[in-house]
Amino acid sequence: MTYRLRLDPTVHGIYASLPDQARRDIAVCLLDALADPLGHSTPYGIDDGIMRVLAHGTITIAVLLDHDAKTITVVQLGYIG
């Protein structure tokens, strides 16, 4: 089952302010994770299956997974550029 993406308006504002390549890297990570969030992420600290990190190119994304509601919530974006 595909997960739904949740993005706070503040996080979306950060996303919108990034260069095109960084936004593409974020899109790649999130689209891949919607189908298989555990397979396309790594643990953030202790592997609890809930707090995870996605990374591609110049970006990292910290997310919370809610397996019952099938949602991925972006909590932080990191950009090296």
Phi, psi and omega in degrees: 000140179280137176278160175260148181262133175240129184223115178298146179304326178294316178295321177297323177298320176296313178305313183295335182274351183280158175297159183306316182297319178296319178295324176294319178299319178297315180300317179301311181300311185290321179295319177296319184290334181299328180275327184209079186297323180288326181285339182247020179218169176236158180298147172257095185079235180289136182281090179259358181075006183244306178268118187225165178235135172248144179212144177196129178059244186261009186233156167228148181226124174267129182228156171250131178257131173244099185290332179288314180274353181058051178234150172241120180251121177282124181251338180201141174244136175238138183227128176253104183189000000 
